[in-house]
Every structure is written in C-alpha cells, then in structure tokens.
Amino acid sequence: MTSVTVLIPTLLRPCTAGRKEVTLHPDEAHDVAAVLDRLGVLHPLLEGRIRDETGALRRFVNIYVDGEEVRRLDLLGTPVRAGATIMIMQSVAGG
C-alpha cells in the first residue's frame, strides 16, 4: 500500500525532532484535516504552529497537496490520495 508523505519545512523541524518528512498510512490521511490530526498526535508541538485554537489553518501557513494549494481547493476538506505528497510551508516575515 502506498503511503502519504508530508514534507516539513526547516522552521518547523524542531517540532518533529528534526524530521524533514513524516510518512502516514493512507487510512490516516483521507483529507488534509485527517493528515493534520495525525500529525498533531505524532508531533503535538507541530499542531499549534499549523492550526489555531479553532482548528483552522494559521494565516501564514500554506499547505499543498501534490503541488495544489489547499486554499484554492477545499481547504482542510481537500482529499488526499494514497501516494500523495503534502508540503507545509510557513511564511517568514521580517523587517
């Protein structure tokens, strides 16, 4: 069975013990919300950096499923197929 790969950006790797990617079983990742739920169980520090207290994506976090931004699709309801690659990107602001 093909897994789902979640790519973790450098700024968030301290929340995953330095891991640059997390592999999930397809049954754990049927949509983006399920992926984030599972990541939150595996890496609790990551949860607060990606979603706010209501469960919505934080404003400066973008998630892509196979190169497509979920904000242009069905947000957290965006389907995730077996073999998909999910990329989390966190904006960096500076002055």
C-alpha positions as CSV (number, residue, x, y, z in Angstrom):
1,M,0.0,0.0,0.0
2,T,1.3,3.4,-0.9
3,S,1.9,5.9,1.9
4,V,1.3,9.6,2.1
5,T,4.4,11.8,2.6
6,V,4.3,15.1,4.5
7,L,7.2,17.4,3.9
8,I,8.2,19.5,6.9
9,P,9.8,22.9,6.4
10,T,13.1,23.8,8.1
11,L,11.4,26.2,10.5
12,L,9.0,23.6,11.8
13,R,11.5,20.7,12.1
14,P,12.3,21.3,15.7
15,C,8.6,20.3,16.3
16,T,9.2,17.0,14.6
17,A,12.5,16.1,16.3
18,G,14.4,17.3,13.2
19,R,12.5,15.1,10.7
20,K,12.2,16.6,7.3
21,E,9.3,14.3,6.3
22,V,6.7,12.2,8.0
23,T,5.1,9.2,6.4
24,L,1.5,8.4,7.1
25,H,-0.6,5.3,6.2
26,P,-3.3,6.2,3.6
27,D,-6.0,5.3,6.1
28,E,-4.8,8.1,8.4
29,A,-4.8,10.7,5.6
30,H,-8.1,10.7,3.6
31,D,-8.2,14.5,3.7
32,V,-6.0,17.4,4.9
33,A,-7.8,17.6,8.2
34,A,-7.1,14.0,8.9
35,V,-3.4,14.5,8.0
36,L,-3.1,17.4,10.4
37,D,-5.0,15.4,13.1
38,R,-2.5,12.6,12.8
39,L,0.5,14.9,12.7
40,G,-0.9,16.5,15.9
41,V,-0.9,13.1,17.6
42,L,2.6,12.2,16.4
43,H,4.1,15.7,17.0
44,P,1.9,17.7,19.4
45,L,4.2,20.8,19.2
46,L,3.5,21.0,15.4
47,E,-0.2,21.3,15.9
48,G,-0.1,24.7,17.4
49,R,2.2,26.0,14.7
50,I,-0.1,24.9,11.9
51,R,-3.7,25.4,13.2
52,D,-5.2,27.9,15.6
53,E,-7.4,27.0,18.6
54,T,-10.5,26.7,16.3
55,G,-8.7,24.1,14.1
56,A,-8.4,26.5,11.2
57,L,-5.1,26.9,9.3
58,R,-3.0,29.7,10.6
59,R,-2.9,32.7,8.4
60,F,0.8,32.3,7.4
61,V,0.8,28.6,6.8
62,N,0.2,27.2,3.4
63,I,-0.4,23.6,2.6
64,Y,0.0,22.0,-0.8
65,V,-1.3,18.6,-1.9
66,D,0.6,17.4,-4.9
67,G,1.5,21.0,-5.8
68,E,-2.0,22.4,-5.4
69,E,-2.6,24.9,-2.6
70,V,-5.5,23.8,-0.4
71,R,-6.8,27.4,0.0
72,R,-7.7,27.2,-3.7
73,L,-9.3,23.8,-3.3
74,D,-11.4,22.6,-0.3
75,L,-9.1,23.8,2.5
76,L,-9.0,21.1,5.2
77,G,-11.5,19.0,3.4
78,T,-9.2,18.7,0.4
79,P,-8.9,14.9,-0.4
80,V,-5.6,13.2,-0.1
81,R,-5.0,10.1,-2.2
82,A,-2.6,7.3,-1.5
83,G,0.9,8.3,-2.8
84,A,0.3,12.0,-2.3
85,T,2.9,14.4,-1.2
86,I,1.8,17.1,1.2
87,M,4.0,20.2,1.6
88,I,3.7,22.5,4.6
89,M,5.0,26.0,4.0
90,Q,5.3,28.6,6.7
91,S,5.7,32.2,5.6
92,V,8.6,34.1,7.1
93,A,8.2,37.8,7.7
94,G,10.9,40.2,8.6
95,G,11.7,43.8,8.6
